[in-house]
Amino acid sequence: MKRKANYTIKELPSDERPREKLYEKGPKELSNTELLAIIIRTGNRKESAIDLSRRVLGLDKDSLQFLKDSTLEELTKLQGIGKCKAAQILAAVELGKRISSIDIIKPKKISSPKDISDFMMEEMKDYKKEFFRTIMLDTKNNVICYEDISVGSLNSSIVHPREVFNRAIRRSSASIILVHNHPSGDPKPSMEDINITRRLIEAGQIIGIRVLDHIIVGNKKYVSLKEEDII
C-alpha cells in the first residue's frame, strides 16, 4: 500500500510554514521559494506549495529571472500551475516591478548619455525582447517619467510618431530621449534604429518637442546616437 503523499503545508511544523514564518519574522526572512509559496497558496496531490514553488524557481539558474519575464502562456504550461496560480504570480511580479520603478521615476536631472545608461541599464540589460521607451523631460531636463511604447523588434510600423508624441504631449514634456535595448547584448545601432530616430526627430521639430538623443542599451554597455554623431 502506497504511503500518503506529503503535499500540504499544514503538515509541516508551524515554524516551517511560510505564512506563519512571515507573521513571526517578517517577509525579509523568507526565501524566494517561501514567498512564492505564499503567493500560489496551495500545491496539488503530488506537491506542496513549497515543492511546487521550488520546482518553478529551479527552471532558471537565476531563480527569479524566469518569473520576471514569464507570460501567462508560459506559466500555464508548467505542471501544477493553472490560470489562477499563473494570474497570482503575474500580478505579484507586476506589482513588484511598479514598486521598484517608483524611485526611478522621481525627478532626476539628465545631463549626459551616461546618466541615461545609469538610469536604465540595470533594468533593460536582461530583457529577452526589445523594449522601446521614451523618457520625458521638463524644461530643465528633469525626468518627468518614462513609458514603454512598444515591445518586439523595432520597425517603423510599431514605433509610430503618433504614439511617441501623444504620450509626451499628455505629460507636458519639453523634450524626450529615446531608449531601447538589444537583447543580443550588442548595442550597435541598425539602419532601422537610425531611420526611426531621424523620423521621430523630424516629427518632434514639427510638434515642438525635441528628441535629444537615442540610447541603445546592450549588456553593460550602451551607444548614444548623439555621441556617435549619427543624429
Backbone as CSV, one residue per row, in Angstrom:
resi,resn,N_x,N_y,N_z,CA_x,CA_y,CA_z,C_x,C_y,C_z
1,MET,0.846,-1.197,0.000,0.000,0.000,0.000,0.882,1.249,0.000
2,LYS,0.583,2.187,-0.902,1.377,3.395,-1.036,1.199,4.300,0.159
3,ARG,2.341,4.953,0.514,2.259,5.951,1.577,1.537,7.187,1.042
4,LYS,0.826,7.831,1.914,0.132,9.063,1.543,1.163,10.145,1.229
5,ALA,0.991,10.826,0.084,1.915,11.898,-0.299,1.819,13.050,0.678
6,ASN,2.975,13.586,1.048,3.024,14.722,1.964,2.973,16.003,1.128
7,TYR,1.778,16.507,0.865,1.662,17.605,-0.085,1.020,18.852,0.491
8,THR,0.748,18.896,1.761,0.133,20.107,2.318,1.087,20.806,3.277
9,ILE,1.085,22.143,3.207,1.928,22.938,4.096,1.503,22.746,5.544
10,LYS,0.227,22.468,5.776,-0.266,22.287,7.149,0.413,21.128,7.847
11,GLU,0.956,20.185,7.079,1.625,19.042,7.676,3.034,19.390,8.160
12,LEU,3.544,20.558,7.750,4.865,20.991,8.193,4.793,21.528,9.609
13,PRO,5.923,21.493,10.350,5.947,22.155,11.658,5.598,23.632,11.494
14,SER,4.951,24.221,12.483,4.454,25.590,12.365,5.559,26.593,12.037
15,ASP,6.778,26.351,12.570,7.856,27.309,12.311,8.471,27.155,10.921
16,GLU,8.002,26.140,10.148,8.469,25.967,8.783,7.402,26.353,7.758
17,ARG,6.233,26.748,8.223,5.183,27.184,7.306,5.449,28.639,6.913
18,PRO,5.511,28.920,5.613,5.926,30.263,5.190,5.049,31.394,5.707
19,ARG,3.739,31.177,5.771,2.868,32.270,6.235,3.084,32.553,7.716
20,GLU,3.198,31.488,8.510,3.445,31.670,9.937,4.831,32.287,10.174
21,LYS,5.785,31.887,9.354,7.135,32.450,9.453,7.121,33.942,9.140
22,LEU,6.326,34.321,8.151,6.196,35.747,7.810,5.577,36.523,8.964
23,TYR,4.522,35.966,9.573,3.880,36.635,10.709,4.889,36.896,11.828
24,GLU,5.718,35.896,12.063,6.613,35.969,13.213,7.882,36.781,12.940
25,LYS,8.453,36.614,11.735,9.771,37.188,11.478,9.785,38.285,10.413
26,GLY,8.680,38.416,9.660,8.637,39.419,8.601,9.056,38.839,7.262
27,PRO,8.662,39.477,6.156,8.899,38.920,4.820,10.366,38.823,4.428
28,LYS,11.235,39.668,4.981,12.649,39.637,4.603,13.337,38.340,5.018
29,GLU,12.771,37.639,5.984,13.375,36.395,6.465,12.987,35.186,5.624
30,LEU,12.089,35.386,4.664,11.623,34.264,3.846,12.477,34.117,2.595
31,SER,12.659,32.874,2.176,13.371,32.598,0.927,12.446,32.893,-0.254
32,ASN,13.017,32.922,-1.457,12.197,33.115,-2.660,11.145,32.016,-2.778
33,THR,11.530,30.804,-2.445,10.599,29.677,-2.507,9.429,29.881,-1.559
34,GLU,9.718,30.325,-0.351,8.661,30.538,0.641,7.732,31.679,0.233
35,LEU,8.293,32.747,-0.314,7.465,33.869,-0.765,6.541,33.444,-1.898
36,LEU,7.087,32.691,-2.849,6.262,32.218,-3.957,5.183,31.264,-3.465
37,ALA,5.508,30.439,-2.493,4.521,29.507,-1.938,3.347,30.254,-1.315
38,ILE,3.612,31.380,-0.672,2.520,32.185,-0.107,1.647,32.741,-1.214
39,ILE,2.272,33.157,-2.314,1.518,33.727,-3.434,0.612,32.680,-4.080
40,ILE,1.164,31.477,-4.341,0.333,30.478,-5.033,-0.590,29.728,-4.080
41,ARG,-0.330,29.810,-2.773,-1.212,29.356,-1.706,-1.308,27.837,-1.553
42,THR,-1.555,27.121,-2.624,-1.784,25.675,-2.498,-0.925,24.899,-3.493
43,GLY,-0.685,23.654,-3.159,0.013,22.769,-4.072,-0.980,21.898,-4.820
44,ASN,-0.615,20.639,-4.994,-1.514,19.690,-5.651,-1.353,18.331,-4.978
45,ARG,-1.883,17.307,-5.573,-1.851,15.991,-4.929,-0.450,15.411,-4.823
46,LYS,0.458,15.906,-5.641,1.816,15.363,-5.630,2.815,16.268,-4.934
47,GLU,2.522,17.551,-4.864,3.493,18.506,-4.329,2.817,19.507,-3.395
48,SER,3.535,19.899,-2.361,3.073,21.013,-1.546,3.354,22.304,-2.298
49,ALA,2.815,23.416,-1.807,3.089,24.715,-2.421,4.584,25.016,-2.396
50,ILE,5.262,24.580,-1.332,6.709,24.764,-1.232,7.426,23.988,-2.337
51,ASP,7.064,22.730,-2.509,7.704,21.899,-3.535,7.451,22.451,-4.935
52,LEU,6.220,22.867,-5.178,5.854,23.426,-6.476,6.640,24.712,-6.745
53,SER,6.745,25.560,-5.727,7.491,26.817,-5.872,8.964,26.560,-6.148
54,ARG,9.510,25.575,-5.443,10.931,25.230,-5.634,11.171,24.749,-7.068
55,ARG,10.241,23.976,-7.596,10.393,23.471,-8.968,10.307,24.603,-9.984
56,VAL,9.355,25.517,-9.782,9.201,26.646,-10.709,10.443,27.533,-10.693
57,LEU,10.943,27.836,-9.517,12.121,28.693,-9.412,13.376,28.004,-9.930
58,GLY,13.360,26.680,-9.933,14.516,25.932,-10.419,14.613,25.868,-11.930
59,LEU,13.650,26.460,-12.634,13.667,26.423,-14.094,14.720,27.347,-14.680
60,ASP,15.208,28.296,-13.886,16.191,29.260,-14.371,17.327,29.345,-13.370
61,LYS,18.547,29.438,-13.865,19.707,29.475,-12.963,19.690,30.714,-12.075
62,ASP,19.039,31.769,-12.543,18.941,32.996,-11.746,17.692,33.028,-10.883
63,SER,16.986,31.932,-10.818,15.823,31.764,-9.945,14.668,32.675,-10.320
64,LEU,14.790,33.957,-10.077,13.675,34.882,-10.285,13.574,35.384,-11.717
65,GLN,14.604,35.199,-12.524,14.590,35.740,-13.883,13.446,35.146,-14.703
66,PHE,13.193,33.855,-14.522,12.098,33.231,-15.265,10.767,33.894,-14.938
67,LEU,10.510,34.132,-13.645,9.251,34.769,-13.248,9.170,36.196,-13.766
68,LYS,10.279,36.903,-13.747,10.296,38.300,-14.190,9.845,38.430,-15.639
69,ASP,10.246,37.479,-16.489,9.973,37.578,-17.922,8.835,36.676,-18.393
70,SER,8.213,35.926,-17.491,7.246,34.912,-17.912,5.926,35.514,-18.368
71,THR,5.228,34.753,-19.184,3.896,35.124,-19.660,2.873,34.140,-19.110
72,LEU,1.601,34.468,-19.257,0.533,33.569,-18.826,0.648,32.224,-19.529
73,GLU,0.949,32.258,-20.826,1.038,31.019,-21.604,2.189,30.145,-21.111
74,GLU,3.325,30.772,-20.807,4.479,30.007,-20.330,4.212,29.389,-18.964
75,LEU,3.580,30.144,-18.088,3.320,29.636,-16.740,2.319,28.485,-16.744
76,THR,1.273,28.616,-17.533,0.228,27.581,-17.530,0.673,26.293,-18.218
77,LYS,1.818,26.322,-18.886,2.369,25.098,-19.461,3.067,24.252,-18.403
78,LEU,3.329,24.855,-17.245,4.018,24.142,-16.176,3.035,23.254,-15.413
79,GLN,3.439,22.035,-15.141,2.595,21.126,-14.381,2.315,21.702,-12.997
80,GLY,1.038,21.758,-12.644,0.650,22.264,-11.329,0.318,23.748,-11.303
81,ILE,0.544,24.454,-12.423,0.231,25.888,-12.496,-0.916,26.100,-13.477
82,GLY,-2.087,26.373,-12.939,-3.235,26.699,-13.780,-3.355,28.199,-13.960
83,LYS,-4.452,28.619,-14.559,-4.635,30.046,-14.837,-4.703,30.874,-13.559
84,CYS,-5.327,30.328,-12.531,-5.467,31.074,-11.275,-4.106,31.333,-10.639
85,LYS,-3.290,30.288,-10.504,-1.957,30.449,-9.922,-1.091,31.349,-10.802
86,ALA,-1.202,31.169,-12.120,-0.415,31.997,-13.042,-0.780,33.466,-12.894
87,ALA,-2.079,33.737,-12.760,-2.529,35.121,-12.594,-2.003,35.720,-11.293
88,GLN,-2.000,34.921,-10.232,-1.478,35.391,-8.947,0.002,35.737,-9.047
89,ILE,0.747,34.884,-9.734,2.183,35.119,-9.905,2.430,36.370,-10.742
90,LEU,1.729,36.487,-11.875,1.935,37.633,-12.759,1.559,38.944,-12.072
91,ALA,0.497,38.919,-11.293,0.074,40.124,-10.575,1.129,40.540,-9.552
92,ALA,1.673,39.559,-8.826,2.697,39.859,-7.822,3.968,40.404,-8.471
93,VAL,4.366,39.800,-9.605,5.568,40.261,-10.308,5.372,41.680,-10.824
94,GLU,4.213,41.948,-11.424,3.949,43.285,-11.962,3.901,44.328,-10.859
95,LEU,3.299,43.985,-9.747,3.258,44.926,-8.619,4.677,45.230,-8.140
96,GLY,5.515,44.191,-8.069,6.903,44.399,-7.672,7.646,45.310,-8.632
97,LYS,7.411,45.136,-9.934,8.052,45.997,-10.934,7.611,47.452,-10.758
98,ARG,6.323,47.650,-10.504,5.825,49.014,-10.349,6.370,49.673,-9.092
99,ILE,6.472,48.896,-8.027,7.030,49.450,-6.792,8.497,49.804,-6.994
100,SER,9.244,48.925,-7.673,10.675,49.176,-7.866,10.935,50.359,-8.772
101,SER,9.940,50.724,-9.603,10.120,51.848,-10.522,9.823,53.201,-9.877
102,ILE,9.280,53.205,-8.668,8.917,54.479,-8.037,10.128,55.382,-7.878
103,ASP,11.229,54.836,-7.358,12.432,55.636,-7.163,13.007,56.105,-8.489
104,ILE,12.902,55.263,-9.511,13.433,55.628,-10.815,12.672,56.808,-11.403
105,ILE,11.364,56.850,-11.177,10.544,57.883,-11.795,10.665,59.229,-11.090
106,LYS,11.200,59.252,-9.883,11.368,60.532,-9.207,12.224,61.453,-10.062
107,PRO,11.922,62.759,-10.087,12.667,63.682,-10.951,14.176,63.575,-10.759
108,LYS,14.868,63.458,-11.868,16.319,63.353,-11.860,16.835,64.105,-13.071
109,LYS,17.825,64.936,-12.884,18.327,65.749,-13.981,19.208,64.914,-14.895
110,ILE,18.977,65.029,-16.186,19.759,64.316,-17.182,20.701,65.305,-17.850
111,SER,21.997,65.028,-17.773,22.968,65.940,-18.378,23.894,65.256,-19.380
112,SER,23.823,63.918,-19.470,24.699,63.203,-20.399,24.096,61.838,-20.727
113,PRO,24.554,61.226,-21.839,24.089,59.874,-22.162,24.375,58.866,-21.043
114,LYS,25.471,59.047,-20.315,25.786,58.133,-19.214,24.710,58.170,-18.137
115,ASP,24.109,59.350,-17.924,23.013,59.447,-16.958,21.874,58.518,-17.358
116,ILE,21.599,58.472,-18.653,20.536,57.588,-19.151,20.938,56.135,-18.980
117,SER,22.192,55.825,-19.280,22.683,54.460,-19.103,22.551,54.028,-17.649
118,ASP,22.981,54.888,-16.729,22.863,54.565,-15.301,21.407,54.400,-14.897
119,PHE,20.553,55.168,-15.542,19.131,55.221,-15.244,18.399,53.952,-15.683
120,MET,18.833,53.383,-16.849,18.070,52.316,-17.483,18.789,50.969,-17.588
121,MET,20.099,50.982,-17.472,20.884,49.781,-17.778,20.472,48.567,-16.949
122,GLU,20.396,48.719,-15.645,20.154,47.577,-14.775,18.830,46.894,-15.087
123,GLU,17.845,47.706,-15.441,16.524,47.153,-15.736,16.474,46.513,-17.114
124,MET,17.106,47.139,-18.118,16.885,46.744,-19.506,17.896,45.739,-20.046
125,LYS,19.048,45.586,-19.398,20.114,44.770,-19.986,19.741,43.290,-20.090
126,ASP,18.824,42.813,-19.257,18.473,41.385,-19.263,17.171,41.080,-19.993
127,TYR,16.549,42.100,-20.591,15.298,41.855,-21.307,15.540,40.904,-22.470
128,LYS,14.634,39.964,-22.644,14.752,38.993,-23.733,14.120,39.499,-25.034
129,LYS,13.345,40.557,-24.936,12.748,41.186,-26.112,13.175,42.649,-26.164
130,GLU,13.007,43.261,-27.343,13.327,44.681,-27.468,12.197,45.524,-26.903
131,PHE,12.542,46.402,-25.985,11.602,47.371,-25.438,12.008,48.756,-25.926
132,PHE,11.064,49.472,-26.510,11.316,50.850,-26.934,10.538,51.769,-25.994
133,ARG,11.249,52.681,-25.349,10.593,53.575,-24.405,11.054,55.010,-24.603
134,THR,10.257,55.928,-24.126,10.628,57.333,-24.157,10.752,57.839,-22.732
135,ILE,11.815,58.605,-22.496,11.990,59.301,-21.234,11.568,60.741,-21.462
136,MET,10.608,61.203,-20.699,10.060,62.543,-20.890,10.664,63.519,-19.898
137,LEU,11.098,64.672,-20.402,11.825,65.646,-19.603,11.093,66.985,-19.571
138,ASP,11.317,67.734,-18.486,10.774,69.095,-18.417,11.790,70.068,-19.012
139,THR,11.550,71.351,-18.861,12.406,72.368,-19.483,13.813,72.409,-18.892
140,LYS,13.993,71.828,-17.687,15.307,71.801,-17.044,15.975,70.434,-17.144
141,ASN,15.440,69.600,-18.043,15.960,68.238,-18.254,15.807,67.331,-17.043
142,ASN,14.828,67.646,-16.185,14.463,66.721,-15.121,13.513,65.672,-15.683
143,VAL,13.655,64.446,-15.219,12.796,63.366,-15.704,11.389,63.535,-15.140
144,ILE,10.416,63.565,-16.036,9.009,63.569,-15.618,8.574,62.130,-15.375
145,CYS,8.837,61.267,-16.343,8.506,59.845,-16.254,9.052,59.169,-17.494
146,TYR,8.883,57.873,-17.582,9.157,57.183,-18.833,8.023,56.220,-19.114
147,GLU,7.836,55.900,-20.394,6.775,54.971,-20.794,7.272,54.067,-21.899
148,ASP,6.872,52.793,-21.837,7.171,51.859,-22.918,6.204,52.114,-24.072
149,ILE,6.773,52.206,-25.263,5.967,52.462,-26.458,5.668,51.167,-27.202
150,SER,6.648,50.280,-27.260,6.442,49.025,-27.985,7.349,47.943,-27.443
151,VAL,6.978,46.707,-27.710,7.784,45.541,-27.339,7.903,44.663,-28.574
152,GLY,9.117,44.304,-28.928,9.341,43.492,-30.108,10.383,44.143,-30.989
153,SER,10.755,43.476,-32.072,11.760,44.019,-32.982,11.314,45.368,-33.521
154,LEU,12.250,46.325,-33.480,11.896,47.681,-33.890,11.637,47.761,-35.389
155,ASN,10.552,48.397,-35.738,10.324,48.809,-37.124,9.403,50.013,-37.103
156,SER,9.331,50.701,-38.225,8.616,51.971,-38.267,7.118,51.817,-38.080
157,SER,6.593,50.606,-38.252,5.149,50.421,-38.105,4.725,50.371,-36.642
158,ILE,5.610,49.880,-35.746,5.217,49.802,-34.337,5.749,50.966,-33.513
159,VAL,6.790,51.655,-34.017,7.272,52.864,-33.336,6.815,54.046,-34.180
160,HIS,5.583,54.455,-33.953,4.972,55.498,-34.765,5.038,56.831,-34.031
161,PRO,5.344,57.925,-34.737,5.387,59.243,-34.086,4.125,59.573,-33.290
162,ARG,3.002,59.107,-33.765,1.743,59.393,-33.062,1.775,58.853,-31.642
163,GLU,2.245,57.612,-31.481,2.294,57.003,-30.156,3.328,57.688,-29.271
164,VAL,4.483,57.980,-29.846,5.567,58.592,-29.073,5.171,59.968,-28.571
165,PHE,4.678,60.819,-29.471,4.444,62.211,-29.093,3.089,62.442,-28.432
166,ASN,2.140,61.557,-28.666,0.875,61.668,-27.946,1.113,61.574,-26.443
167,ARG,1.958,60.632,-26.040,2.258,60.459,-24.614,3.091,61.624,-24.085
168,ALA,4.017,62.102,-24.906,4.850,63.227,-24.469,4.017,64.494,-24.296
169,ILE,3.061,64.697,-25.176,2.183,65.867,-25.071,1.332,65.782,-23.814
170,ARG,0.796,64.598,-23.537,-0.036,64.422,-22.346,0.736,64.703,-21.067
171,ARG,2.030,64.460,-21.098,2.875,64.684,-19.921,3.489,66.083,-19.913
172,SER,3.120,66.925,-20.877,3.652,68.298,-20.993,5.176,68.291,-21.061
173,SER,5.711,67.403,-21.867,7.167,67.269,-21.985,7.741,68.371,-22.861
174,ALA,8.894,68.868,-22.455,9.620,69.832,-23.280,10.513,69.110,-24.291
175,SER,10.995,67.951,-23.898,11.862,67.153,-24.766,11.770,65.694,-24.347
176,ILE,12.288,64.823,-25.198,12.277,63.395,-24.886,13.621,62.775,-25.274
177,ILE,13.917,61.665,-24.638,15.067,60.839,-25.017,14.530,59.444,-25.329
178,LEU,14.937,58.905,-26.445,14.512,57.575,-26.866,15.488,56.539,-26.310
179,VAL,14.955,55.433,-25.863,15.801,54.352,-25.324,15.239,53.015,-25.789
180,HIS,16.119,52.145,-26.253,15.689,50.760,-26.445,16.886,49.836,-26.225
181,ASN,16.602,48.577,-26.006,17.636,47.591,-25.703,17.830,46.631,-26.857
182,HIS,19.011,46.059,-26.944,19.301,44.972,-27.868,19.517,43.695,-27.056
183,PRO,18.597,42.741,-27.108,18.739,41.503,-26.324,20.022,40.734,-26.621
184,SER,20.611,40.958,-27.797,21.865,40.283,-28.140,23.017,40.726,-27.248
185,GLY,22.848,41.908,-26.599,23.913,42.453,-25.775,24.791,43.447,-26.514
186,ASP,24.701,43.473,-27.845,25.497,44.389,-28.669,24.656,45.628,-28.989
187,PRO,25.060,46.798,-28.488,24.234,47.993,-28.686,24.458,48.712,-30.014
188,LYS,25.226,48.128,-30.926,25.478,48.788,-32.208,24.160,49.053,-32.927
189,PRO,23.912,50.315,-33.347,22.628,50.641,-33.976,22.495,50.043,-35.369
190,SER,21.295,49.588,-35.669,20.996,49.103,-37.010,20.523,50.275,-37.862
191,MET,20.428,50.053,-39.157,19.915,51.102,-40.032,18.466,51.430,-39.695
192,GLU,17.704,50.419,-39.275,16.313,50.660,-38.863,16.274,51.564,-37.633
193,ASP,17.177,51.327,-36.676,17.263,52.188,-35.492,17.516,53.640,-35.900
194,ILE,18.435,53.823,-36.821,18.805,55.179,-37.260,17.654,55.844,-38.001
195,ASN,17.009,55.100,-38.883,15.905,55.665,-39.665,14.737,56.068,-38.769
196,ILE,14.403,55.217,-37.797,13.318,55.528,-36.872,13.642,56.793,-36.076
197,THR,14.890,56.893,-35.641,15.302,58.058,-34.859,15.157,59.333,-35.664
198,ARG,15.646,59.330,-36.892,15.564,60.522,-37.745,14.114,60.898,-38.031
199,ARG,13.285,59.900,-38.204,11.862,60.158,-38.445,11.216,60.829,-37.237
200,LEU,11.559,60.342,-36.041,10.995,60.916,-34.816,11.542,62.313,-34.543
201,ILE,12.796,62.554,-34.890,13.357,63.900,-34.745,12.592,64.890,-35.611
202,GLU,12.319,64.504,-36.856,11.570,65.372,-37.772,10.169,65.652,-37.237
203,ALA,9.510,64.623,-36.731,8.169,64.801,-36.171,8.209,65.724,-34.963
204,GLY,9.233,65.567,-34.126,9.368,66.404,-32.940,9.585,67.861,-33.273
205,GLN,10.322,68.119,-34.350,10.549,69.503,-34.769,9.243,70.175,-35.184
206,ILE,8.365,69.431,-35.804,7.065,69.973,-36.219,6.187,70.246,-35.006
207,ILE,6.199,69.316,-34.048,5.330,69.412,-32.870,5.875,70.405,-31.844
208,GLY,7.197,70.553,-31.795,7.804,71.432,-30.808,8.314,70.703,-29.572
209,ILE,8.561,69.389,-29.706,9.153,68.589,-28.626,10.440,67.983,-29.169
210,ARG,11.566,68.402,-28.623,12.859,67.972,-29.142,13.178,66.532,-28.760
211,VAL,13.757,65.813,-29.692,14.328,64.496,-29.407,15.812,64.721,-29.154
212,LEU,16.236,64.600,-27.903,17.610,64.932,-27.530,18.612,63.844,-27.898
213,ASP,18.188,62.598,-27.835,19.125,61.509,-28.080,18.361,60.208,-28.216
214,HIS,19.039,59.208,-28.718,18.526,57.831,-28.733,19.633,56.956,-28.163
215,ILE,19.354,56.332,-27.024,20.319,55.466,-26.343,19.939,54.018,-26.588
216,ILE,20.909,53.239,-27.054,20.691,51.809,-27.243,21.470,51.072,-26.153
217,VAL,20.762,50.258,-25.396,21.342,49.560,-24.244,21.681,48.119,-24.627
218,GLY,22.906,47.726,-24.319,23.322,46.340,-24.501,23.617,45.712,-23.147
219,ASN,24.525,44.772,-23.138,24.914,44.114,-21.883,26.047,44.903,-21.228
220,LYS,25.671,45.779,-20.291,26.611,46.612,-19.541,27.363,47.610,-20.427
221,LYS,26.801,47.909,-21.591,27.362,48.950,-22.446,26.232,49.574,-23.252
222,TYR,26.494,50.746,-23.768,25.445,51.463,-24.493,26.059,52.245,-25.641
223,VAL,25.199,52.670,-26.553,25.597,53.574,-27.633,24.621,54.743,-27.640
224,SER,25.169,55.943,-27.692,24.371,57.160,-27.847,24.491,57.610,-29.290
225,LEU,23.367,57.712,-29.998,23.414,58.151,-31.392,23.907,59.593,-31.492
226,LYS,23.671,60.369,-30.453,24.160,61.754,-30.450,25.679,61.781,-30.289
227,GLU,26.208,61.000,-29.350,27.651,60.952,-29.149,28.373,60.425,-30.390
228,GLU,27.719,59.532,-31.110,28.323,58.957,-32.311,28.141,59.863,-33.539
229,ASP,27.524,61.034,-33.331,27.254,61.988,-34.437,26.395,61.381,-35.529
230,ILE,25.548,60.437,-35.149,24.612,59.846,-36.116,23.400,60.739,-36.276
231,ILE,23.049,61.460,-35.192,21.943,62.414,-35.259,22.444,63.788,-34.825
